[in-house]
Amino acid sequence: MGGGVCRLSTALHQAVMQAGLEVVERYNHSIPVSYASGEYEAAVSWPAGDYKFKNTLDKPVQIETISARNGIEVILWLLA
């Protein structure tokens, strides 16, 4: 069960980490999930926990998400 919003927050978190942006707020799941672990996952649960990051770059960032039956992809585009 589960894995909807948390899968998206985890994919966003991984993109944020790869881009070197600042993670402001992140929570782990209380039980292991199959799609990520440790520092590579991000649980969200309203109103208790959220995922927040800060754009520390000197340009705006656009977030693109792509969903398919086999997963979710998040791409961060640096805008000129």
C-alpha positions as a Python dict, from the first residue, in 0.01 Angstrom:
ca = {
    (1, 'M'): (0, 0, 0),
    (2, 'G'): (100, 359, -40),
    (3, 'G'): (376, 498, -253),
    (4, 'G'): (179, 771, -431),
    (5, 'V'): (275, 1110, -295),
    (6, 'C'): (578, 968, -115),
    (7, 'R'): (713, 822, -439),
    (8, 'L'): (688, 1166, -594),
    (9, 'S'): (850, 1339, -294),
    (10, 'T'): (1128, 1077, -302),
    (11, 'A'): (1188, 1132, -676),
    (12, 'L'): (1193, 1510, -618),
    (13, 'H'): (1433, 1466, -326),
    (14, 'Q'): (1672, 1260, -538),
    (15, 'A'): (1666, 1525, -813),
    (16, 'V'): (1728, 1800, -555),
    (17, 'M'): (2025, 1607, -413),
    (18, 'Q'): (2173, 1550, -760),
    (19, 'A'): (2137, 1921, -839),
    (20, 'G'): (2313, 2018, -516),
    (21, 'L'): (2022, 2222, -383),
    (22, 'E'): (1960, 2271, -11),
    (23, 'V'): (1718, 2033, 160),
    (24, 'V'): (1529, 2233, 423),
    (25, 'E'): (1287, 1969, 557),
    (26, 'R'): (1280, 1592, 500),
    (27, 'Y'): (1151, 1288, 687),
    (28, 'N'): (1220, 916, 656),
    (29, 'H'): (941, 661, 647),
    (30, 'S'): (864, 484, 974),
    (31, 'I'): (891, 148, 794),
    (32, 'P'): (1114, 56, 495),
    (33, 'V'): (979, 123, 145),
    (34, 'S'): (1072, -78, -161),
    (35, 'Y'): (1164, 211, -391),
    (36, 'A'): (1434, 392, -185),
    (37, 'S'): (1612, 386, 148),
    (38, 'G'): (1800, 602, 393),
    (39, 'E'): (1897, 944, 273),
    (40, 'Y'): (1749, 872, -71),
    (41, 'E'): (1384, 869, 38),
    (42, 'A'): (1144, 1138, 155),
    (43, 'A'): (817, 1073, 335),
    (44, 'V'): (535, 1327, 342),
    (45, 'S'): (235, 1307, 571),
    (46, 'W'): (-4, 1595, 615),
    (47, 'P'): (-2, 1777, 852),
    (48, 'A'): (292, 1615, 1030),
    (49, 'G'): (573, 1609, 774),
    (50, 'D'): (654, 1790, 453),
    (51, 'Y'): (937, 1801, 203),
    (52, 'K'): (1098, 2140, 143),
    (53, 'F'): (1405, 2250, -46),
    (54, 'K'): (1567, 2585, -125),
    (55, 'N'): (1694, 2693, -464),
    (56, 'T'): (2048, 2802, -377),
    (57, 'L'): (2140, 2863, -741),
    (58, 'D'): (2153, 3204, -904),
    (59, 'K'): (1883, 3111, -1159),
    (60, 'P'): (1526, 2986, -1138),
    (61, 'V'): (1462, 2612, -1148),
    (62, 'Q'): (1171, 2453, -1332),
    (63, 'I'): (1041, 2118, -1206),
    (64, 'E'): (926, 1867, -1467),
    (65, 'T'): (765, 1538, -1370),
    (66, 'I'): (707, 1238, -1592),
    (67, 'S'): (497, 947, -1475),
    (68, 'A'): (470, 605, -1629),
    (69, 'R'): (336, 273, -1519),
    (70, 'N'): (681, 168, -1397),
    (71, 'G'): (776, 483, -1206),
    (72, 'I'): (814, 857, -1172),
    (73, 'E'): (1093, 1080, -1304),
    (74, 'V'): (1165, 1432, -1185),
    (75, 'I'): (1385, 1664, -1391),
    (76, 'L'): (1508, 2000, -1263),
    (77, 'W'): (1576, 2246, -1544),
    (78, 'L'): (1799, 2546, -1481),
    (79, 'L'): (1637, 2843, -1655),
    (80, 'A'): (1838, 3117, -1821),
}
